[in-house]
Amino acid sequence: MLLLVSGAAGAQELYNFTVGALGGIGGSVDVEPGDGFGNTGGQVNLTMVTEPHTHVGFRIGRLTLDDEESFGTLSEAELTYITLAGEYRFQERYYESGVYLGLGGYRLDGQRFGEDEQDTSLGAVLGFTGEFKVNRWFGVVIELSGHYVDFDEAQVFGMAHGGLAVHF
């Protein structure tokens, strides 16, 4: 009986919540002009363990889209988003990898002919994540994500982020 209890306890996560702060790059390929991935942005991850190797969480981010040139018909464009996704993690030898899928709310702000424009829509996200643990409560995170949103200017966005995560 003691052997079974210790095996089940070993399968549990050593934390309940994770907060991550990430910086990154991204963009869209289906807009002209402004179809590059050199745009900068940031993201905050807030996740909770629901079962061993299974997390659910929010990703809140902002991506500045082509300050120097236009993004489609918009100038000074910016993408803001919040997603809710389920994530499944795999324990590798030196790191932990994961895949997440979810839904989100997206807003594209910019200026068209000197007037503020805003487009808001629901969308979907598919992402891959990797975490290199420094210790039980701290790690280095990298993420790649693809977003589909039904905007007038662009529909497909890709992003790459890297940063730090704290577990508690």
C-alpha positions as CSV (number, residue, x, y, z in Angstrom):
1,M,0.0,0.0,0.0
2,L,2.8,2.4,0.8
3,L,4.5,1.8,-2.5
4,L,1.3,2.7,-4.4
5,V,0.8,5.9,-2.4
6,S,4.4,7.0,-3.0
7,G,4.1,6.3,-6.8
8,A,0.9,8.5,-7.0
9,A,2.5,11.3,-5.1
10,G,5.5,11.2,-7.4
11,A,3.3,11.7,-10.4
12,Q,1.9,15.0,-9.0
13,E,3.2,18.4,-10.0
14,L,5.4,20.2,-7.4
15,Y,3.4,23.4,-7.9
16,N,-0.2,24.6,-8.5
17,F,0.2,27.9,-10.4
18,T,2.7,29.4,-12.9
19,V,3.2,33.1,-13.8
20,G,5.4,33.8,-16.8
21,A,6.7,37.1,-18.4
22,L,7.9,36.8,-22.0
23,G,9.1,39.0,-24.8
24,G,9.0,38.1,-28.4
25,I,8.6,38.7,-32.1
26,G,5.8,38.0,-34.5
27,G,3.6,39.1,-37.3
28,S,1.4,38.0,-40.2
29,V,2.1,36.7,-43.6
30,D,-1.3,37.4,-45.2
31,V,-1.2,41.2,-45.2
32,E,0.6,43.5,-47.7
33,P,2.5,45.7,-46.8
34,G,3.6,44.7,-43.3
35,D,4.0,41.0,-43.8
36,G,7.1,40.5,-41.6
37,F,7.8,38.7,-38.4
38,G,10.2,41.2,-37.0
39,N,7.6,43.0,-34.9
40,T,8.1,43.0,-31.1
41,G,5.7,42.3,-28.3
42,G,5.2,40.9,-24.9
43,Q,3.1,38.2,-23.2
44,V,2.1,37.2,-19.6
45,N,1.2,33.6,-18.9
46,L,-1.1,32.7,-16.0
47,T,-1.6,28.9,-15.8
48,M,-3.0,26.5,-13.2
49,V,-2.4,22.7,-12.9
50,T,-5.6,20.8,-13.3
51,E,-4.2,17.3,-13.3
52,P,-0.7,15.9,-13.6
53,H,0.8,17.1,-16.9
54,T,-2.3,19.1,-17.7
55,H,-2.6,22.8,-17.3
56,V,-5.2,25.5,-18.2
57,G,-4.4,29.1,-18.4
58,F,-4.6,32.6,-19.8
59,R,-2.0,34.2,-22.1
60,I,-2.3,38.0,-22.3
61,G,-0.2,39.8,-24.9
62,R,0.4,42.7,-27.2
63,L,2.3,42.8,-30.5
64,T,3.3,46.1,-32.2
65,L,2.8,45.7,-36.0
66,D,5.2,47.7,-38.2
67,D,5.8,51.0,-36.6
68,E,8.0,52.1,-39.6
69,E,5.6,51.1,-42.4
70,S,1.9,50.3,-42.5
71,F,0.1,47.1,-41.7
72,G,-2.2,46.7,-44.6
73,T,-4.2,49.9,-44.6
74,L,-3.4,50.7,-41.0
75,S,-0.5,52.7,-39.6
76,E,0.8,52.4,-36.0
77,A,-1.1,49.0,-35.8
78,E,-1.1,46.9,-32.6
79,L,-2.6,43.5,-31.8
80,T,-3.8,42.9,-28.3
81,Y,-5.1,39.5,-27.2
82,I,-6.2,37.3,-24.3
83,T,-6.5,33.5,-24.8
84,L,-7.7,30.7,-22.6
85,A,-6.1,27.4,-23.5
86,G,-5.7,23.8,-22.3
87,E,-2.2,22.6,-22.2
88,Y,-0.7,19.1,-22.1
89,R,2.9,18.8,-21.0
90,F,5.5,16.0,-21.6
91,Q,8.5,15.5,-19.3
92,E,11.7,15.2,-21.3
93,R,15.1,14.5,-19.9
94,Y,16.3,18.1,-19.6
95,Y,13.2,20.1,-20.2
96,E,9.4,20.0,-20.2
97,S,7.6,20.4,-23.6
98,G,4.0,21.1,-24.2
99,V,1.2,21.8,-26.7
100,Y,-1.8,24.1,-26.1
101,L,-5.0,24.8,-27.9
102,G,-7.5,27.4,-27.0
103,L,-9.8,30.3,-27.9
104,G,-9.3,34.0,-27.4
105,G,-10.4,37.6,-27.8
106,Y,-8.3,39.7,-30.2
107,R,-8.2,43.5,-31.0
108,L,-6.4,45.1,-33.8
109,D,-5.9,48.9,-33.3
110,G,-4.4,51.4,-35.7
111,Q,-4.9,54.5,-37.7
112,R,-6.4,54.8,-41.1
113,F,-6.2,58.3,-42.8
114,G,-5.4,59.9,-39.4
115,E,-8.5,58.4,-37.6
116,D,-8.4,55.6,-35.0
117,E,-9.6,52.3,-36.2
118,Q,-10.4,49.2,-34.2
119,D,-11.3,45.6,-35.2
120,T,-12.3,43.1,-32.5
121,S,-12.9,39.4,-33.1
122,L,-12.8,35.9,-31.5
123,G,-10.0,33.6,-32.6
124,A,-8.1,30.4,-32.0
125,V,-4.6,29.6,-30.9
126,L,-2.4,26.6,-31.3
127,G,1.0,26.7,-29.6
128,F,4.1,24.7,-28.5
129,T,6.0,25.4,-25.4
130,G,9.2,24.3,-23.7
131,E,10.5,25.0,-20.3
132,F,14.0,24.5,-19.0
133,K,13.8,24.2,-15.2
134,V,16.4,26.1,-13.2
135,N,15.0,24.8,-9.9
136,R,11.6,23.7,-8.5
137,W,10.1,27.1,-8.6
138,F,11.8,28.9,-11.5
139,G,12.3,28.2,-15.2
140,V,13.1,29.6,-18.7
141,V,10.2,29.3,-21.2
142,I,10.1,29.4,-25.0
143,E,6.9,29.4,-27.0
144,L,5.8,29.2,-30.6
145,S,2.2,30.0,-31.4
146,G,-0.1,30.4,-34.4
147,H,-3.3,32.5,-34.1
148,Y,-6.3,32.5,-36.5
149,V,-8.5,35.6,-36.2
150,D,-11.2,36.9,-38.7
151,F,-9.9,40.5,-39.1
152,D,-10.4,42.6,-42.3
153,E,-6.6,43.2,-42.5
154,A,-5.2,39.8,-41.7
155,Q,-6.3,36.4,-40.4
156,V,-3.2,34.4,-39.6
157,F,-0.6,35.5,-37.0
158,G,2.6,33.7,-35.8
159,M,4.6,34.5,-32.7
160,A,7.7,33.3,-30.9
161,H,8.2,34.2,-27.2
162,G,10.9,33.6,-24.6
163,G,11.1,34.5,-20.9
164,L,10.9,33.4,-17.3
165,A,8.4,31.5,-15.3
166,V,7.8,31.3,-11.6
167,H,5.9,28.3,-10.1
168,F,4.2,28.4,-6.7
